[in-house]
Amino acid sequence: MKIRPRRSLLYMPGSNARALDKARSLPADGLILDLEDAVAPDAKELAREQIGTALAEGGYGHRELIVRINGLDTEWGHDDIAAVSGFATAPDGLLVPKINFASDVTDAIAAIDGAGCSKNIGIWLMAETPHCMLNIGEIAAAHPRVVGMVMGTSDLSKDTRVRHTRDRLGFIGALNLCVYAARAHELTIIDGVQLDLEDEEMLRYSCEQGRDLGFDGKSLIHPKQIAVTNGTFAPDAAEITAARDVIAGFEEAQAQGKAVVVVKGRLVENLHVEEARRQLALAEAIEQMT
C-alpha cells in the first residue's frame, strides 16, 4: 500500500520571495504556493515570476508543491495557467478555487490542458462555496485528473454567515459531505485553516476534530502550526502497536480457519485489518520523509 502523507499543506504567498525560500526548510508535507487570496492584485505578475523561479531552483525535497491559481472567472486566472505552462519546472499540482459545479472542473481542466500544461500535474479543487457543497458528489467525480480537495472554510463562512466557533458546529454538514465525496471517489481531502495563530490548544482541538471526521490533513497559514498538525494527523506509538496487534491476531485467526478474532477485547474483522495496514503504511511513509 503506497501512501503520500499530506498531514500539513502550508499556504505560502507567491509574492513573498523570502517565504518561498524559507519554505525549503519547513517540515510541512506540502506547500500551496498561492497566487490567489494571499497576493494583492498589483503583485500577481511578480508572484507568478517568483513561483516559477522557486520551482526551477528546487530544493524543496519531499514537499508536495501545489500552485493555487485565481478563479477562471477573474482577470488573472487564465494568465496564471499560461504562466504555469511556461514554468521550467512544473509543480506537482494546481489548486483551482471557487468551484461551484462539475462543469467548472471540466472547464478548468480544458483550459489547463489547452494552455499546454503537463498532464502530470494533479488537479486540486477548493471546496468553499454553498453551490459546491450542494454539488460535491458530482464535483468529486467530474474528472479523473482530480486528486484532492481543500476545504475553504473562510470563504464558506462569508457566503453562509456560519460563524467560526470552537466546535465548528455550523460547518459539520459541509465537512462531512466533502469527506464522504472524497472517500467515494478516492480523493485526498484536506481540512480548512485555523485562523487564530496564538491559540495552540484551539489548533490542536481543530486538528483532532478534522482527523476524527476523516480528513487526511489540514491546510495552514503559518509555519508555527506545522508541528501540532503533523503530530495529530500521524499515527502515534499506541496506534502503531495496536495496528500491528490487529494484523497479527487476524492472520493467526485466518491460519486457524476463522474469519473474525477478538484482539484485546475488541472484535476484529477484515475491514479493521485494512485500516490497520493503512495506518502502518502511513507511519512508514512519514518515517521515510524524516
RADA-V353654 format. One record per pair of residues at least 4 apart in sequence whose ideal C-beta (glycine too) atoms are under 7 Angstrom apart, sorted by the first residue. I is the first residue (numbers start at 1). GAP is how many residues later the second one is. Records with the same first field share a line. If there is no record, write none. Layout:
I = GAP, GAP
This chain:
1 = 276, 277, 280
3 = 278, 279, 282
4 = 281
5 = 24, 277, 280, 281, 284
6 = 23, 24, 58, 182, 184, 210, 211
7 = 22, 210, 222, 223, 226, 227
8 = 20, 21, 209, 210, 212, 218, 221, 222
9 = 19, 20, 21, 23, 141, 181, 208, 210, 211
10 = 16, 18, 21, 22, 210, 213, 216
11 = 21, 23, 27, 208, 209, 210
12 = 7, 8, 11, 19, 20, 21, 22
13 = 6, 21, 25, 26
14 = 19, 20, 21, 25, 33, 34, 36, 37
15 = 24, 28, 31, 32, 35
16 = 4
17 = 4, 33
18 = 4
19 = 4
20 = 30, 34
22 = 4
23 = 8
24 = 35, 36
26 = 197, 200
27 = 199, 203
28 = 35, 198
29 = 34, 35, 188
30 = 33, 34, 36
31 = 32, 34, 35
32 = 34, 36, 63, 187
33 = 18, 32, 33, 34, 58
34 = 4, 5, 34
35 = 4, 9, 12, 13, 32, 33, 34, 35, 45
36 = 32, 33, 34, 61
39 = 4, 5, 8
43 = 4
44 = 4, 32
45 = 4
46 = 4
47 = 4
48 = 4, 32, 35
49 = 4
50 = 4
51 = 4, 16
52 = 4, 31, 35
53 = 4
55 = 10, 32, 34, 36
56 = 32, 33
58 = 31
60 = 5
62 = 227
64 = 28
65 = 26, 27
66 = 25, 26, 27, 29, 58
67 = 17, 24, 27, 28
68 = 27, 29
69 = 8, 11, 12, 25, 27
70 = 4, 6, 7, 10
71 = 6, 26, 27
72 = 5, 6, 35, 36, 39
73 = 4
76 = 4
77 = 4
78 = 4, 33
79 = 4
80 = 4
81 = 4, 30, 31, 34, 36
82 = 4, 33
84 = 7, 10, 33
85 = 30, 31, 32
90 = 28, 30, 31
91 = 30
92 = 30
93 = 28, 29, 30, 31, 54
94 = 18, 27, 29, 30
95 = 29, 31, 55
96 = 12, 27, 28, 29, 30
97 = 29, 31
98 = 28, 30, 31
99 = 5, 6, 26, 27, 33, 40
100 = 4, 29, 31, 32, 35
101 = 30, 34
102 = 4, 33, 36, 37, 40
103 = 4
104 = 4
105 = 4, 20, 34, 37, 38, 41
106 = 4, 36, 37
107 = 4
108 = 4
109 = 4, 14, 34, 36
110 = 4
111 = 4
112 = 5
113 = 4
117 = 4
122 = 23, 25
123 = 20, 22, 23, 24
124 = 23, 24, 25, 26
125 = 14, 21, 24
126 = 24, 26
127 = 5, 9, 22, 23, 24, 25, 51
128 = 4, 24, 27, 28
129 = 26, 27, 30
130 = 4, 29, 30
131 = 4
132 = 4, 7
133 = 41, 44
135 = 4
136 = 4, 41, 42, 45
137 = 4, 44
138 = 4
140 = 9, 41, 42, 44, 45, 47
141 = 44
142 = 4
146 = 41
147 = 40, 41
148 = 39, 40, 41, 42
149 = 29, 33, 38, 40
150 = 40, 69
151 = 24, 27, 39, 40, 41
152 = 4, 40
153 = 4, 18, 39, 40
154 = 4, 38, 39
155 = 4
156 = 4, 6, 15, 18
157 = 5, 7
162 = 8, 9
163 = 7
164 = 31
165 = 4, 5
166 = 36, 39
168 = 4, 41
171 = 4
172 = 4
173 = 4
174 = 4
175 = 4, 38
176 = 4, 37
177 = 4
178 = 4, 11
179 = 4, 10, 34, 35, 36
180 = 4
181 = 4
182 = 5, 6, 7
183 = 31
188 = 28
189 = 26, 27
190 = 25, 26, 27, 28, 29
191 = 19, 24, 27, 28
192 = 27
193 = 26, 27, 28
194 = 8, 9, 12, 31
196 = 6
197 = 25, 27
199 = 4
200 = 4, 28
201 = 4
202 = 4
203 = 4, 22, 25
204 = 4, 24, 28
205 = 4
206 = 4
207 = 4, 11, 21, 22, 25, 26
208 = 4, 24
209 = 4
210 = 5, 8
211 = 4, 21, 22
217 = 16
218 = 11, 15
220 = 5, 6, 9
225 = 4
226 = 4
227 = 4
228 = 4
229 = 4
230 = 4
234 = 49, 52
235 = 4, 5, 44, 47, 48
237 = 4
238 = 4
239 = 4, 40
240 = 4, 39, 40, 43
241 = 4
242 = 4
243 = 4, 33, 36, 37
244 = 4
245 = 4, 18, 19
246 = 4, 17, 22, 26, 27, 30
247 = 4, 26, 29, 30
248 = 4
249 = 4, 12, 14, 19
250 = 4, 11, 18, 23
251 = 4
252 = 4
253 = 5, 7, 8
254 = 4
260 = 7, 8, 9
261 = 7
262 = 4, 5, 6
263 = 5
268 = 4, 5
270 = 4
271 = 4
272 = 4
273 = 4
274 = 4
275 = 4
276 = 4
277 = 4
278 = 4
279 = 4
280 = 4
281 = 4
282 = 4
283 = 4
284 = 4
285 = 4
286 = 4
